[in-house]
């Protein structure tokens, strides 16, 4: 019999922890899970509330770390990292009781009077591996679902967002149950060692190349995996759209976090006539967002490191400059840039850009646009600016993507009821809201069949003629 831990088992916020090795962290989480402490709803709710406190109490430190790593503005950190998590926690706390309630399902006549239900049970130990671009949100959003579902969790923050990784490694053990959540810091060697451990689910957010390594490591233990990846998310714009509004929203989506957002609009797809009207509107939208000199704007971010800076700087010459183009290597600054007349074979159109560069690609019309999208990997998000319902229907019916945003980029992330995830090369599996709890749970089938009346006896051998006829009557699929 497992005794439920009391809420006082949750450690006091001032107790620090020592850095565990990946193997030791997983073992501790395994022991924590086996102790049964994560099962009671009260424990799960207490952890979610503690995580909420972590975010609210340390808002200033989190903002500072994000500024250090990415020069993220305080408002942007509130909106896209801390606020989104607090909302997700509140939504989960509000609905968790209902999401976890066993669901009764009808039983066939042949099994009457049995009762059948689906019981959500936790998987066990979950590993969460996060990237650097939203280093708080993408580490802790999966944690919300994993804790709500009653798992223990090993968190692996990105080593490329050093300040955030260091801060979270200190805060997490101070707020959350240390037998149930552990932070493993480090780069490739530590992640490789972590991936070698047997766990019950791996949740990876990052690029497709590492995703293949994750999947191979998971295959060894048959571990289920969620892959939240990226790719090139197109934006279709047609002549019917409110172009000024489209330009403002596209520019916001592309240049927030200096373009380092997985669901950012990657390129605009439109006709030459619309492109000619859109170009000056995009230039104006950039000025509205960041002023005449974006480098001095407190709201404009920087590139995460020199490697990414070099990769992006090389793309600046791959088209005609409509806006931006300026760089400052010492500051890892790249101006919000719009390119036209891009070569489809160049890196800017073959790689995910993941930086503040927006190419405009022209096609003859929607049909060619849809073929252009279909000839490439399935995007994480697909956006369209049009007033035509026919165009919207054609896009929905003839393309595939993780999500579709009609009239606004990235905003689907703010709806906790919508699943967030990719399809094909942009990822497998999805999360957020109840979807997260479902993802980190096993839906266990439970059937209770009483000894009397002996319904099973009626359908068991020996199959005399009378019994066979009875079975036929009970099993409706055998009816003529
Ligand atoms: P990253 O370099 O921080 O890597 C992500 C994680 O993988 C890190 O924790 C890192 O330690 C680990 N890692 C790196 N190399 C490894 C290796 N060889 N073996 C094992 N582990 C390794 O981040 P990134 O991959 O550059 O992130 C950017 C990518 O992530 C983009 O493609 C972007 O679109 C995608 N992304 C997707 C989402 C989403 O939710 N779908 C969100 C953000 C970013």
Boltz pocket constraint, residues with backbone or C-beta under 6 A from the ligand:
constraints:
  - pocket:
      binder: B
      contacts: [[A, 129], [A, 130], [A, 131], [A, 132], [A, 133], [A, 134], [A, 138], [A, 156], [A, 157], [A, 158], [A, 159], [A, 160], [A, 186], [A, 187], [A, 188], [A, 191], [A, 192], [A, 205], [A, 206], [A, 207], [A, 208], [A, 210], [A, 213], [A, 227], [A, 228], [A, 229], [A, 230], [A, 231], [A, 261], [A, 262], [A, 263], [A, 352], [A, 354], [A, 380], [A, 421], [A, 422], [A, 426], [A, 427]]
      max_distance: 6.0
